[in-house]
């Protein structure tokens, strides 16, 4: 591998998340530190801006990504489960940077090229996982990913923490409900699921600089994602983005309906 890898080699959406995390990690007062995010950006050849977007929808997306990362960091550790699955893990490095309890096994599912790029960069950085990490190459829409997960050592009889960070908006409603139904079928009572409340993509402000992201949005289950979960065997709590951000000392300066869903499996 050369020092720079073309963007076509790895998902641009995954790199955009890494860019946000690199930007936040470079702040003097970061809400989290991702020591590998900048290395992913460097290896991709994507230019690293010296500052975040000043205004507009791009600024809101960056803010959302920062608060979302810290919120899920906290929830994953607080959940206390020793079996964790990251759906569409992308360039997530939580296996390497969070203080997992002893014996934790973490599974990362994503496309093979994304996982390969990630592994090369982490190896170059000498990164060491802080739990037992298992990468599972899978297409969540077209592969029998539950079977691949089981072959990798996943145990559906044990409570699991699932993270679907920023995923459902890229799926149709049918795809999202199918994915969540599968997650439910693999979740023992007491399992937890973390994801976004969902957004109305028809109200997305036009911004040509963001079409590589927003142009792929299909809406998922929209703002009523939590209601779908409540009807399908989950006890649900919704946390408003503005409330969460204020608690972290980063209040939003605009009105937002965004939020995060924390769900507990009540039925198998």
Secondary structure, 3 states (H helix, E strand, C coil): CCCCCCHHHCCHHHHHHHHHHHHHHCCCCCCCCCCCHHHHHHHHCCCCCCCCCCCHHHHHHHHHHHHHHHHHHHHHHHHCCCEEEEECCCCCCHHHHCCCCCCCEEEEEECHHHHHHHHHHHHHCCCCCCCEEEEEECCCCCCCHHHHHHHCCCCCCCCCEEEECCCHHHCCHHHHHHHHHHHHHCCCCCCEEEEECCCCHHHCCCCHHHHHHHCCCCCCCHHHHHHHHHHCCEEEEEEEHHHHHHHCCCCCCCCCCCEEEEEEECCC
